[in-house]
């Protein structure tokens, strides 16, 4: 059995497949739970709790402002009622003093008595008129005193209600103050927790990406070595074939090779690479298609087409594009859950995940290369 060039190429491809499979097993990929993804999930859960507690803190702060304003209003009303009470009390004291003075003057210690009024009158009619006037003055003063007392009693009653409202407002203010302090303490604790988890997730992710990049670089190096070795062997085989052309049997029966699998012609999309480079540092946001933020398929769609949104669809759509084995810069690296723009040398530009930004990393070991 003669080993042909095509047979050797098939063996070399099989070797690359086995090498890729071994790297996939050795390096964690995003399809499975990794320490970084687990820590990121914890950080996102902590961030969700932090957001909820921040809302609670905002509500508690607003409630405290309202309660403090209500207390100040109640205190102002109480002070106003007390001023009315003090004013009525002074008026009552003045009127009562006038009445007492007149009674003492007319009936006890004064010079004017009922006899004085009688003897000073020229007639009984004059006496009755003067006495009636004095009596009306006393009654009017007495009515005014009573009216003032009634007003004072009403204001005292109102003040009692206002005192109760002030006490309730102060109670609510204290309650709201405690709620705000508790919410603020929880927010501080959750902020510290989130910051710690976020930092740990980024550290673990960086370690995993570095490990993946090293593995991808090693895979690329071995693939290049195997390709070079295969090229050397092919050149040797071509020499052997040319030297044995005078063999009658081989001349009469040329080898029938099976057609190679079809592959998109051309290759290389520098515009896609340039657009991908221009987005480095933009934040990842799930469902975003540019240009202020991206998810993975949004970035690839923008780089390939220059259109925002998800011009090329999802990773599932891209998995159905024409597969290539000679990837060129501008091709798409994709698996069933992630994608990026290939820039050569085993590297890609991609939008990694929540909390990260568009960046350069090694092509994941389980990715294939496709061309739209």
Residue frames as qw, qx, qy, qz and C-alpha x, y, z in Angstrom:
[[0.000, 0.890, 0.457, 0.000, 0.00, 0.00, 0.00],
 [0.453, 0.297, 0.001, 0.841, 1.51, 3.34, -1.10],
 [0.206, -0.695, -0.418, 0.548, 1.22, 6.36, 1.25],
 [0.331, 0.636, 0.352, 0.602, 0.09, 9.31, -0.85],
 [0.132, 0.211, -0.188, 0.950, 0.29, 13.05, -0.13],
 [0.506, -0.440, -0.250, -0.698, -3.46, 13.16, 0.48],
 [0.790, -0.352, -0.498, 0.068, -3.17, 10.40, 3.09],
 [0.510, -0.034, -0.379, 0.771, -0.47, 12.33, 4.88],
 [0.128, -0.326, 0.000, -0.937, -2.58, 15.50, 4.90],
 [0.685, -0.450, -0.385, -0.423, -5.49, 13.58, 6.40],
 [0.752, -0.259, -0.470, 0.384, -3.22, 12.17, 9.14],
 [0.294, 0.132, -0.231, 0.918, -1.84, 15.63, 9.89],
 [0.384, -0.419, -0.167, -0.806, -5.37, 17.06, 10.18],
 [0.782, -0.408, -0.459, -0.110, -6.32, 14.24, 12.54],
 [0.612, -0.092, -0.422, 0.663, -3.28, 15.04, 14.66],
 [0.004, -0.275, 0.082, -0.958, -4.37, 18.70, 14.90],
 [0.616, -0.448, -0.333, -0.555, -7.85, 17.61, 15.92],
 [0.788, -0.317, -0.478, 0.226, -6.44, 15.39, 18.68],
 [0.410, 0.065, -0.299, 0.859, -4.17, 18.21, 19.86],
 [0.258, -0.383, -0.081, -0.883, -7.10, 20.65, 20.01],
 [0.741, -0.433, -0.429, -0.284, -9.15, 18.11, 21.92],
 [0.695, -0.198, -0.467, 0.510, -6.38, 17.67, 24.48],
 [0.162, 0.175, -0.178, 0.955, -6.15, 21.45, 24.96],
 [0.493, -0.449, -0.271, -0.695, -9.90, 21.73, 25.44],
 [0.795, -0.399, -0.455, 0.038, -9.66, 19.16, 28.20],
 [0.611, -0.072, -0.353, 0.705, -6.69, 20.88, 29.77],
 [0.072, 0.046, -0.115, 0.990, -7.99, 24.47, 29.77],
 [0.173, 0.545, 0.709, -0.412, -11.41, 25.45, 31.23],
 [0.061, 0.272, 0.493, 0.824, -13.75, 27.01, 28.66],
 [0.264, -0.070, 0.201, -0.941, -16.66, 29.34, 29.12],
 [0.631, -0.169, -0.541, -0.530, -19.23, 26.61, 28.47],
 [0.707, -0.314, -0.611, 0.168, -18.54, 25.07, 31.84],
 [0.444, -0.890, -0.055, -0.091, -18.43, 26.45, 35.37],
 [0.635, 0.325, -0.347, 0.610, -14.99, 27.83, 36.19],
 [0.432, -0.449, -0.449, 0.641, -13.75, 29.50, 39.37],
 [0.079, -0.077, 0.096, 0.989, -13.93, 32.87, 37.61],
 [0.338, -0.329, -0.550, -0.689, -17.47, 32.33, 36.29],
 [0.522, -0.522, -0.665, 0.116, -18.66, 31.08, 39.68],
 [0.347, -0.380, -0.295, 0.805, -17.08, 34.07, 41.43],
 [0.061, -0.087, -0.307, -0.946, -18.56, 36.39, 38.80],
 [0.424, -0.477, -0.668, -0.383, -22.00, 34.89, 39.47],
 [0.481, -0.526, -0.530, 0.459, -21.51, 35.54, 43.20],
 [0.213, -0.200, -0.024, 0.956, -20.47, 39.12, 42.46],
 [0.210, -0.262, -0.488, -0.806, -23.50, 39.71, 40.24],
 [0.487, -0.558, -0.669, -0.062, -25.81, 38.29, 42.94],
 [0.420, -0.456, -0.354, 0.701, -24.16, 40.59, 45.49],
 [0.070, -0.007, 0.212, 0.975, -24.55, 43.53, 43.11],
 [0.334, -0.457, -0.630, -0.532, -28.27, 42.75, 42.69],
 [0.510, -0.600, -0.556, 0.267, -28.68, 42.72, 46.47],
 [0.341, -0.271, -0.098, 0.895, -26.68, 45.94, 46.71],
 [0.082, -0.243, -0.418, -0.872, -28.99, 47.59, 44.16],
 [0.456, -0.578, -0.630, -0.248, -32.07, 46.51, 46.09],
 [0.518, -0.539, -0.406, 0.525, -30.61, 47.81, 49.37],
 [0.223, -0.047, 0.097, 0.969, -29.69, 51.11, 47.72],
 [0.271, -0.457, -0.517, -0.671, -33.33, 51.51, 46.67],
 [0.564, -0.606, -0.552, 0.098, -34.35, 50.74, 50.25],
 [0.453, -0.324, -0.200, 0.806, -31.87, 53.32, 51.54],
 [0.024, 0.203, 0.291, 0.935, -33.21, 55.96, 49.15],
 [0.432, -0.570, -0.557, -0.422, -36.76, 55.29, 50.31],
 [0.594, -0.539, -0.450, 0.392, -35.68, 55.44, 53.98],
 [0.335, -0.114, -0.027, 0.935, -33.89, 58.74, 53.35],
 [0.172, -0.366, -0.402, -0.822, -36.97, 60.22, 51.69],
 [0.550, -0.593, -0.574, -0.125, -39.19, 58.98, 54.53],
 [0.533, -0.397, -0.337, 0.667, -36.86, 60.58, 57.08],
 [0.121, 0.096, 0.144, 0.978, -37.00, 63.92, 55.25],
 [0.378, -0.486, -0.500, -0.610, -40.80, 63.79, 55.22],
 [0.622, -0.545, -0.537, 0.169, -40.97, 62.78, 58.90],
 [0.431, -0.231, -0.205, 0.848, -38.61, 65.59, 59.93],
 [0.071, -0.244, -0.272, -0.928, -40.66, 68.12, 57.95],
 [0.513, -0.545, -0.564, -0.348, -43.87, 66.83, 59.58],
 [0.592, -0.455, -0.461, 0.480, -42.31, 67.17, 63.03],
 [0.251, -0.065, -0.033, 0.965, -41.21, 70.75, 62.36],
 [0.266, -0.392, -0.432, -0.767, -44.68, 71.64, 61.11],
 [0.602, -0.557, -0.570, -0.042, -46.26, 70.13, 64.23],
 [0.516, -0.329, -0.324, 0.722, -43.83, 71.99, 66.50],
 [0.067, 0.143, 0.154, 0.975, -44.61, 75.25, 64.70],
 [0.436, -0.505, -0.502, -0.551, -48.35, 74.72, 65.20],
 [0.627, -0.500, -0.524, 0.287, -47.84, 73.91, 68.90],
 [0.365, -0.164, -0.160, 0.902, -45.85, 77.11, 69.38],
 [0.144, -0.303, -0.332, -0.882, -48.57, 79.10, 67.60],
 [0.560, -0.553, -0.563, -0.252, -51.27, 77.61, 69.84],
 [0.583, -0.401, -0.426, 0.564, -49.23, 78.37, 72.96],
 [0.170, 0.053, 0.021, 0.984, -48.89, 82.01, 71.90],
 [0.374, -0.449, -0.440, -0.682, -52.67, 82.25, 71.52],
 [0.646, -0.514, -0.553, 0.113, -53.14, 80.73, 74.97],
 [0.470, -0.240, -0.269, 0.805, -50.67, 83.19, 76.54],
 [0.023, -0.216, -0.203, -0.955, -52.34, 86.12, 74.78],
 [0.511, -0.518, -0.515, -0.453, -55.83, 85.05, 75.92],
 [0.634, -0.433, -0.510, 0.387, -54.59, 84.56, 79.48],
 [0.293, -0.077, -0.132, 0.944, -53.17, 88.09, 79.60],
 [0.244, -0.334, -0.344, -0.843, -56.42, 89.52, 78.24],
 [0.612, -0.515, -0.587, -0.124, -58.44, 87.59, 80.83],
 [0.548, -0.329, -0.408, 0.652, -56.22, 88.90, 83.62],
 [0.093, 0.086, 0.049, 0.991, -56.60, 92.51, 82.42],
 [0.421, -0.411, -0.443, -0.677, -60.39, 92.28, 82.13],
 [0.654, -0.481, -0.573, 0.117, -60.72, 90.56, 85.46],
 [0.418, -0.166, -0.292, 0.844, -58.59, 93.32, 87.01],
 [0.134, -0.242, -0.197, -0.941, -60.88, 95.99, 85.59],
 [0.583, -0.471, -0.537, -0.388, -63.98, 94.23, 86.93],
 [0.633, -0.372, -0.522, 0.434, -62.44, 93.83, 90.38],
 [0.246, -0.014, -0.145, 0.958, -61.47, 97.49, 90.53],
 [0.316, -0.334, -0.304, -0.835, -64.92, 98.67, 89.57],
 [0.652, -0.470, -0.583, -0.122, -66.62, 96.35, 92.07],
 [0.542, -0.306, -0.436, 0.650, -64.38, 97.54, 94.88],
 [0.086, 0.101, 0.026, 0.991, -64.91, 101.18, 93.87],
 [0.425, -0.352, -0.386, -0.739, -68.67, 100.89, 93.63],
 [0.750, -0.440, -0.421, -0.257, -69.46, 98.55, 96.53],
 [0.794, -0.364, -0.325, 0.362, -66.57, 98.48, 99.03],
 [0.560, -0.416, -0.092, 0.711, -63.76, 100.97, 99.25],
 [0.278, 0.369, 0.318, 0.828, -64.51, 103.64, 96.68],
 [0.058, 0.187, 0.297, -0.935, -66.08, 107.08, 97.35],
 [0.498, 0.037, -0.332, -0.800, -68.90, 106.47, 94.92],
 [0.197, 0.115, 0.940, -0.252, -71.68, 104.29, 96.34],
 [0.005, -0.509, -0.788, -0.346, -75.23, 103.57, 95.37],
 [0.170, -0.801, -0.435, 0.375, -76.24, 106.37, 97.78],
 [0.223, -0.465, 0.241, 0.822, -73.82, 108.77, 96.09],
 [0.067, 0.167, 0.721, 0.670, -75.42, 107.96, 92.77],
 [0.119, -0.670, -0.731, -0.039, -78.90, 108.35, 94.31],
 [0.220, -0.787, -0.276, 0.506, -78.24, 111.66, 96.07],
 [0.220, -0.373, 0.361, 0.826, -76.30, 113.12, 93.14],
 [0.112, 0.366, 0.765, 0.518, -79.18, 112.44, 90.75],
 [0.200, 0.006, 0.075, -0.977, -81.68, 115.24, 90.24],
 [0.759, 0.014, -0.027, -0.650, -84.38, 112.73, 89.51],
 [0.775, -0.142, 0.605, -0.117, -85.11, 109.06, 89.82],
 [0.815, 0.571, 0.097, -0.021, -84.95, 108.78, 86.07],
 [0.287, 0.817, -0.479, 0.144, -81.38, 110.12, 86.07],
 [0.494, -0.490, 0.688, -0.208, -80.47, 107.74, 88.91],
 [0.876, 0.164, 0.441, -0.106, -81.82, 104.76, 86.93],
 [0.671, 0.729, -0.133, 0.029, -79.98, 105.80, 83.80],
 [0.041, 0.765, -0.617, 0.179, -76.61, 106.18, 85.55],
 [0.618, -0.313, 0.691, -0.207, -77.02, 102.90, 87.42],
 [0.882, 0.376, 0.259, -0.117, -78.05, 101.10, 84.23],
 [0.503, 0.783, -0.360, 0.066, -74.97, 102.33, 82.42],
 [0.210, -0.620, 0.725, -0.214, -72.71, 101.07, 85.20],
 [0.778, -0.036, 0.587, -0.223, -74.49, 97.74, 85.21],
 [0.812, 0.577, 0.033, -0.077, -74.17, 97.41, 81.41],
 [0.243, 0.783, -0.563, 0.109, -70.45, 98.15, 81.61],
 [0.456, -0.411, 0.755, -0.231, -70.01, 95.41, 84.18],
 [0.847, 0.230, 0.438, -0.196, -72.05, 92.94, 82.12],
 [0.649, 0.732, -0.200, -0.044, -70.13, 93.78, 78.96],
 [0.015, 0.694, -0.702, 0.157, -66.82, 93.29, 80.75],
 [0.639, -0.196, 0.698, -0.258, -68.06, 90.03, 82.24],
 [0.855, 0.449, 0.204, -0.164, -69.19, 88.77, 78.80],
 [0.462, 0.775, -0.430, 0.042, -65.80, 89.67, 77.33],
 [0.289, -0.539, 0.763, -0.212, -64.05, 87.81, 80.13],
 [0.787, 0.066, 0.567, -0.235, -66.22, 84.76, 79.50],
 [0.756, 0.643, -0.043, -0.110, -65.62, 84.92, 75.75],
 [0.210, 0.751, -0.616, 0.110, -61.90, 85.12, 76.31],
 [0.516, -0.335, 0.751, -0.241, -62.04, 82.16, 78.69],
 [0.859, 0.319, 0.346, -0.200, -63.95, 80.12, 76.08],
 [0.587, 0.750, -0.304, -0.011, -61.36, 81.01, 73.46],
 [0.102, -0.644, 0.734, -0.187, -58.59, 79.98, 75.80],
 [0.721, -0.094, 0.639, -0.251, -60.31, 76.67, 76.53],
 [0.834, 0.525, 0.110, -0.129, -60.67, 75.96, 72.78],
 [0.385, 0.776, -0.491, 0.090, -57.04, 76.79, 72.10],
 [0.386, -0.488, 0.747, -0.232, -55.92, 74.60, 75.02],
 [0.846, 0.166, 0.463, -0.207, -57.96, 71.77, 73.53],
 [0.713, 0.688, -0.135, -0.013, -56.36, 72.30, 70.11],
 [0.052, 0.759, -0.631, 0.151, -52.91, 72.45, 71.67],
 [0.679, -0.264, 0.657, -0.195, -53.47, 69.06, 73.28],
 [0.869, 0.426, 0.249, -0.046, -54.20, 67.57, 69.84],
 [0.462, 0.821, -0.315, 0.117, -51.16, 69.32, 68.39],
 [0.333, -0.645, 0.668, -0.166, -48.97, 68.03, 71.24],
 [0.827, 0.011, 0.556, -0.087, -50.08, 64.49, 70.37],
 [0.747, 0.662, 0.047, 0.044, -49.33, 65.09, 66.68],
 [0.122, 0.848, -0.498, 0.136, -45.89, 66.44, 67.56],
 [0.573, -0.427, 0.687, -0.133, -45.15, 63.39, 69.70],
 [0.864, 0.288, 0.412, -0.028, -46.25, 61.05, 66.87],
 [0.549, 0.817, -0.160, 0.072, -44.18, 62.98, 64.32],
 [0.136, -0.755, 0.628, -0.132, -41.11, 62.72, 66.56],
 [0.758, -0.149, 0.627, -0.106, -41.75, 59.00, 66.96],
 [0.815, 0.538, 0.214, 0.026, -41.95, 58.55, 63.19],
 [0.280, 0.880, -0.373, 0.085, -38.80, 60.60, 62.71],
 [0.423, -0.567, 0.699, -0.106, -36.90, 58.38, 65.14],
 [0.834, 0.142, 0.528, -0.066, -38.23, 55.26, 63.39],
 [0.679, 0.732, 0.020, 0.054, -37.22, 56.56, 59.95],
 [0.010, 0.851, -0.519, 0.081, -33.80, 57.57, 61.23],
 [0.618, -0.340, 0.706, -0.058, -33.15, 54.05, 62.54],
 [0.828, 0.405, 0.388, -0.014, -34.36, 52.52, 59.24],
 [0.462, 0.861, -0.208, 0.054, -32.03, 54.79, 57.26],
 [0.227, -0.724, 0.647, -0.078, -29.05, 53.96, 59.48],
 [0.754, -0.082, 0.650, -0.046, -29.74, 50.23, 59.15],
 [0.760, 0.612, 0.217, 0.023, -30.11, 50.48, 55.35],
 [0.232, 0.898, -0.369, 0.057, -26.93, 52.57, 55.06],
 [0.466, -0.538, 0.700, -0.048, -25.01, 50.02, 57.11],
 [0.813, 0.189, 0.551, 0.002, -26.24, 47.18, 54.90],
 [0.595, 0.803, -0.009, 0.021, -25.35, 49.12, 51.75],
 [0.044, -0.825, 0.562, -0.038, -21.81, 49.67, 53.06],
 [0.632, -0.280, 0.721, -0.035, -21.46, 45.97, 53.89],
 [0.791, 0.433, 0.433, 0.012, -22.80, 44.84, 50.50],
 [0.389, 0.894, -0.221, -0.026, -20.57, 47.35, 48.71],
 [0.248, -0.665, 0.705, -0.004, -17.52, 45.87, 50.43],
 [0.732, 0.022, 0.680, -0.044, -18.72, 42.34, 49.63],
 [0.708, 0.674, 0.208, -0.037, -19.33, 43.17, 45.97],
 [0.194, 0.889, -0.413, -0.036, -15.98, 44.93, 45.57],
 [0.435, -0.477, 0.764, -0.001, -14.16, 41.94, 47.05],
 [0.749, 0.247, 0.614, -0.025, -16.04, 39.41, 44.87],
 [0.564, 0.821, 0.031, -0.081, -15.59, 41.55, 41.76],
 [0.006, 0.814, -0.578, -0.056, -11.84, 41.87, 42.34],
 [0.555, -0.252, 0.793, -0.005, -11.51, 38.12, 42.95],
 [0.748, 0.490, 0.441, -0.080, -13.55, 37.31, 39.82],
 [0.423, 0.877, -0.213, -0.074, -11.36, 39.57, 37.69],
 [0.224, -0.661, 0.715, 0.036, -8.21, 38.01, 39.13],
 [0.665, 0.011, 0.746, -0.027, -9.43, 34.47, 38.43],
 [0.678, 0.687, 0.241, -0.107, -10.60, 35.44, 34.94],
 [0.202, 0.869, -0.438, -0.108, -7.22, 36.95, 34.15],
 [0.405, -0.425, 0.809, 0.029, -5.49, 33.75, 35.30],
 [0.717, 0.296, 0.628, -0.064, -7.81, 31.60, 33.17],
 [0.547, 0.828, 0.015, -0.120, -7.34, 33.82, 30.12],
 [0.014, -0.777, 0.622, 0.100, -3.57, 33.72, 30.55],
 [0.551, -0.176, 0.816, 0.003, -3.67, 29.93, 30.85],
 [0.701, 0.546, 0.449, -0.097, -5.90, 29.68, 27.78],
 [0.354, 0.892, -0.238, -0.153, -3.66, 32.05, 25.83],
 [0.233, -0.595, 0.762, 0.102, -0.59, 29.97, 26.71],
 [0.637, 0.106, 0.763, -0.024, -2.38, 26.79, 25.67],
 [0.618, 0.736, 0.241, -0.131, -3.58, 28.36, 22.40],
 [0.147, 0.860, -0.460, -0.166, -0.11, 29.68, 21.65],
 [0.406, -0.358, 0.838, 0.072, 1.32, 26.23, 22.27],
 [0.684, 0.394, 0.608, -0.081, -1.33, 24.68, 20.02],
 [0.474, 0.863, -0.048, -0.168, -0.50, 27.19, 17.27],
 [0.089, -0.729, 0.662, 0.151, 3.22, 26.48, 17.62],
 [0.534, -0.097, 0.839, 0.037, 2.70, 22.74, 17.33],
 [0.657, 0.611, 0.416, -0.146, 0.34, 23.16, 14.40],
 [0.305, 0.879, -0.309, -0.196, 2.96, 25.28, 12.58],
 [0.268, -0.520, 0.804, 0.105, 5.64, 22.67, 13.30],
 [0.629, 0.191, 0.752, -0.041, 3.40, 19.90, 12.01],
 [0.570, 0.781, 0.164, -0.193, 2.54, 21.92, 8.90],
 [0.115, 0.816, -0.535, -0.187, 6.22, 22.57, 8.21],
 [0.420, -0.284, 0.860, 0.052, 7.05, 18.92, 8.74],
 [0.664, 0.443, 0.589, -0.123, 4.20, 17.88, 6.44],
 [0.437, 0.860, -0.115, -0.239, 5.40, 20.34, 3.77],
 [0.089, -0.651, 0.736, 0.165, 8.91, 18.88, 3.91],
 [0.526, 0.002, 0.850, -0.016, 7.55, 15.34, 3.63],
 [0.625, 0.659, 0.352, -0.226, 5.31, 16.36, 0.72],
 [0.276, 0.831, -0.408, -0.256, 8.26, 17.82, -1.13],
 [0.269, -0.398, 0.872, 0.092, 10.12, 14.53, -0.58],
 [0.610, 0.304, 0.718, -0.140, 7.16, 12.57, -1.89],
 [0.530, 0.794, 0.027, -0.296, 6.96, 14.75, -4.98],
 [0.065, 0.692, -0.685, -0.219, 10.60, 13.94, -5.66],
 [0.427, -0.096, 0.899, -0.025, 9.91, 10.23, -5.28],
 [0.623, 0.551, 0.494, -0.252, 6.89, 10.46, -7.58],
 [0.414, 0.825, -0.248, -0.294, 8.84, 12.30, -10.29],
 [0.084, -0.553, 0.818, 0.132, 11.64, 9.75, -10.05],
 [0.405, 0.057, 0.911, -0.050, 9.27, 6.82, -10.52],
 [0.547, 0.522, 0.048, -0.653, 7.34, 8.21, -13.51],
 [0.383, 0.441, -0.712, -0.390, 9.06, 5.67, -15.81],
 [0.284, -0.007, 0.934, -0.217, 7.39, 2.78, -14.01],
 [0.207, -0.147, -0.715, -0.652, 4.90, 1.38, -16.54],
 [0.257, -0.501, -0.824, 0.065, 2.29, 0.30, -14.06],
 [0.144, -0.588, -0.377, 0.701, 2.14, 3.69, -12.33],
 [0.043, 0.228, -0.351, -0.907, 2.05, 5.51, -15.63],
 [0.243, -0.243, -0.801, -0.490, -0.80, 3.42, -16.82],
 [0.436, -0.634, -0.637, -0.054, -2.80, 3.76, -13.58],
 [0.105, 0.417, -0.256, 0.866, -2.56, 7.32, -12.15],
 [0.132, -0.265, -0.774, 0.560, -3.83, 7.78, -8.62],
 [0.216, -0.616, -0.504, -0.566, -7.49, 8.83, -8.33],
 [0.173, -0.055, -0.551, 0.815, -7.72, 11.37, -5.47],
 [0.076, -0.713, -0.694, 0.064, -11.01, 12.26, -3.82],
 [0.131, 0.715, 0.132, 0.674, -12.01, 15.93, -4.24],
 [0.257, -0.014, -0.523, 0.813, -11.02, 18.22, -1.39],
 [0.068, -0.717, -0.647, 0.250, -13.80, 19.73, 0.76],
 [0.227, 0.721, 0.251, 0.605, -14.93, 23.11, -0.55],
 [0.421, -0.520, -0.321, 0.670, -13.83, 26.24, 1.33],
 [0.196, 0.943, 0.220, -0.156, -14.74, 29.91, 0.77],
 [0.676, 0.423, 0.049, 0.601, -12.35, 31.57, -1.62],
 [0.067, 0.782, -0.115, 0.609, -10.25, 34.58, -0.68],
 [0.699, -0.474, -0.417, 0.337, -9.87, 35.42, 2.99],
 [0.389, -0.119, -0.165, 0.899, -8.84, 38.30, 5.12],
 [0.077, -0.824, -0.457, -0.327, -11.09, 41.18, 6.12],
 [0.425, 0.066, -0.305, 0.850, -8.94, 44.04, 7.32],
 [0.266, -0.472, -0.121, -0.832, -11.95, 46.35, 7.66],
 [0.767, -0.487, -0.368, -0.200, -13.47, 43.95, 10.21],
 [0.721, -0.153, -0.356, 0.575, -10.18, 43.83, 12.11],
 [0.183, 0.285, -0.093, 0.936, -9.89, 47.64, 12.09],
 [0.484, -0.530, -0.210, -0.664, -13.45, 48.08, 13.34],
 [0.821, -0.401, -0.397, 0.083, -12.87, 45.51, 16.09],
 [0.571, 0.004, -0.289, 0.768, -9.67, 47.27, 17.19],
 [0.043, -0.433, -0.038, -0.899, -11.52, 50.62, 17.31],
 [0.650, -0.542, -0.250, -0.470, -13.93, 49.21, 19.93],
 [0.635, -0.012, -0.620, 0.461, -11.27, 48.02, 22.41],
 [0.126, 0.005, -0.490, 0.862, -12.20, 49.12, 25.93],
 [0.496, -0.256, -0.214, -0.802, -15.94, 49.46, 25.28],
 [0.409, -0.201, 0.728, -0.513, -17.97, 47.85, 28.09],
 [0.170, -0.142, -0.947, -0.234, -19.74, 44.50, 27.76],
 [0.469, 0.092, 0.377, -0.793, -23.52, 44.64, 28.04],
 [0.335, 0.191, 0.921, 0.062, -25.78, 41.69, 27.41],
 [0.375, 0.692, 0.616, -0.024, -27.93, 42.23, 24.31],
 [0.030, 0.851, -0.079, -0.518, -26.03, 45.37, 23.23],
 [0.773, 0.399, 0.369, 0.328, -25.06, 45.83, 19.59],
 [0.509, 0.030, 0.112, 0.853, -22.90, 48.97, 19.73],
 [0.672, 0.477, -0.354, 0.442, -21.38, 51.28, 19.59],
 [0.260, -0.724, 0.373, -0.520, -21.25, 52.42, 23.21],
 [0.512, -0.336, 0.750, -0.252, -21.40, 48.81, 24.46],
 [0.606, 0.276, -0.637, -0.388, -21.49, 45.27, 23.04],
 [0.843, -0.233, 0.467, -0.126, -22.14, 41.64, 23.74],
 [0.498, -0.298, 0.691, 0.432, -20.06, 39.09, 21.81],
 [0.468, 0.448, 0.690, 0.323, -22.34, 38.66, 18.76],
 [0.133, 0.955, 0.218, -0.149, -23.08, 42.40, 18.68],
 [0.263, -0.746, 0.422, 0.443, -19.35, 43.15, 18.40],
 [0.472, -0.036, 0.764, 0.438, -18.79, 40.57, 15.65],
 [0.374, 0.712, 0.584, 0.112, -21.80, 41.86, 13.70],
 [0.007, 0.964, -0.017, -0.266, -20.49, 45.43, 13.94],
 [0.371, -0.564, 0.574, 0.463, -16.96, 44.44, 12.93],
 [0.467, 0.161, 0.779, 0.386, -18.05, 42.42, 9.87],
 [0.242, 0.685, 0.616, 0.304, -20.84, 44.70, 8.58],
 [0.183, 0.131, -0.071, 0.972, -20.29, 48.09, 10.18],
 [0.442, -0.485, -0.356, -0.666, -23.93, 48.05, 11.30],
 [0.239, -0.277, 0.653, -0.663, -25.17, 48.24, 14.87],
 [0.856, -0.050, 0.044, -0.513, -27.53, 45.68, 16.35],
 [0.620, -0.252, 0.739, 0.073, -26.88, 42.03, 15.69],
 [0.496, 0.571, -0.330, -0.565, -26.41, 42.13, 11.94],
 [0.383, 0.318, -0.850, -0.172, -25.12, 38.53, 11.73],
 [0.808, -0.323, -0.367, -0.328, -27.50, 37.04, 14.29],
 [0.695, -0.630, 0.303, -0.167, -26.46, 34.90, 17.24],
 [0.201, -0.535, 0.811, 0.121, -23.58, 32.47, 17.76],
 [0.663, 0.191, 0.717, -0.099, -25.94, 29.70, 16.67],
 [0.602, 0.772, 0.099, -0.178, -26.38, 31.46, 13.33],
 [0.129, 0.823, -0.539, -0.128, -22.64, 31.94, 12.92],
 [0.553, -0.281, 0.784, 0.015, -21.98, 28.25, 13.61],
 [0.728, 0.446, 0.519, -0.030, -23.76, 27.58, 10.31],
 [0.293, 0.866, -0.269, -0.302, -21.46, 29.84, 8.24],
 [0.843, 0.441, -0.290, 0.101, -18.85, 28.36, 5.88],
 [0.745, -0.608, 0.204, 0.184, -16.12, 26.75, 7.96],
 [0.511, 0.767, -0.366, 0.128, -12.47, 27.44, 7.08],
 [0.909, -0.305, -0.041, 0.282, -9.28, 25.63, 7.99],
 [0.574, 0.181, -0.003, 0.798, -6.95, 28.39, 6.88],
 [0.156, -0.879, -0.408, 0.189, -8.23, 31.23, 9.09],
 [0.408, 0.394, 0.062, 0.821, -7.29, 34.76, 8.08],
 [0.085, -0.259, -0.390, 0.880, -7.55, 38.02, 10.07],
 [0.398, 0.084, -0.145, -0.902, -11.17, 39.15, 9.87],
 [0.521, -0.166, -0.795, -0.263, -12.66, 35.64, 10.04],
 [0.606, -0.519, 0.103, -0.595, -14.98, 34.72, 12.91],
 [0.232, 0.148, -0.913, 0.301, -13.97, 32.47, 15.83],
 [0.625, -0.252, -0.004, -0.738, -17.10, 30.87, 17.27],
 [0.106, -0.054, -0.983, 0.142, -18.47, 28.08, 19.47],
 [0.223, -0.549, -0.760, -0.267, -22.01, 27.45, 20.63],
 [0.350, -0.804, -0.433, 0.208, -21.93, 30.26, 23.21],
 [0.273, -0.793, 0.116, 0.532, -19.25, 32.80, 22.30],
 [0.696, 0.561, 0.254, 0.369, -17.59, 34.47, 19.31],
 [0.301, -0.764, 0.142, 0.554, -14.90, 36.95, 18.36],
 [0.579, 0.801, -0.130, -0.077, -12.97, 38.46, 15.41],
 [0.889, -0.121, 0.143, 0.418, -9.77, 36.57, 14.53],
 [0.095, 0.969, -0.187, -0.133, -6.76, 38.91, 14.25],
 [0.690, 0.531, -0.463, 0.163, -4.05, 36.30, 13.57],
 [0.219, 0.459, -0.716, 0.478, -1.47, 34.54, 15.70],
 [0.419, -0.292, -0.844, 0.166, -4.10, 32.56, 17.61],
 [0.051, -0.260, -0.431, 0.863, -5.60, 35.82, 18.98],
 [0.019, -0.619, -0.664, -0.418, -9.06, 37.36, 18.74],
 [0.105, -0.124, 0.232, -0.959, -10.90, 40.53, 19.75],
 [0.361, -0.441, -0.795, -0.208, -14.09, 39.79, 21.68],
 [0.386, -0.516, 0.154, -0.749, -16.59, 41.14, 24.22],
 [0.241, 0.152, -0.928, 0.240, -16.05, 38.69, 27.11],
 [0.387, -0.499, -0.774, 0.050, -18.74, 39.01, 29.78],
 [0.299, -0.885, -0.246, -0.259, -20.53, 41.27, 32.28],
 [0.563, -0.788, 0.099, 0.231, -18.11, 43.51, 34.14],
 [0.634, -0.196, 0.422, 0.618, -15.45, 43.27, 31.41],
 [0.279, 0.767, -0.113, -0.567, -14.62, 45.26, 28.27],
 [0.835, 0.550, -0.036, 0.002, -13.84, 44.52, 24.62],
 [0.362, -0.737, 0.552, 0.142, -10.32, 43.10, 24.67],
 [0.599, 0.492, -0.613, -0.149, -7.78, 40.83, 23.00],
 [0.666, -0.384, 0.608, -0.198, -7.33, 37.22, 24.12],
 [0.089, -0.235, 0.920, 0.300, -6.38, 33.82, 22.78],
 [0.643, -0.008, -0.452, -0.618, -8.89, 31.95, 20.63],
 [0.703, -0.284, 0.499, -0.419, -10.74, 29.45, 22.83],
 [0.203, -0.304, 0.912, 0.185, -9.71, 25.86, 22.31],
 [0.407, 0.342, 0.845, -0.066, -13.17, 24.66, 21.28],
 [0.353, 0.701, 0.072, -0.615, -13.82, 27.38, 18.70],
 [0.660, 0.323, 0.548, 0.400, -14.08, 26.89, 14.95],
 [0.082, -0.400, 0.214, 0.888, -13.30, 29.45, 12.24],
 [0.430, 0.602, 0.669, 0.076, -16.02, 30.56, 9.84],
 [0.130, -0.170, 0.274, 0.938, -16.38, 33.10, 7.08],
 [0.451, 0.522, 0.433, -0.581, -19.72, 34.78, 6.20]]
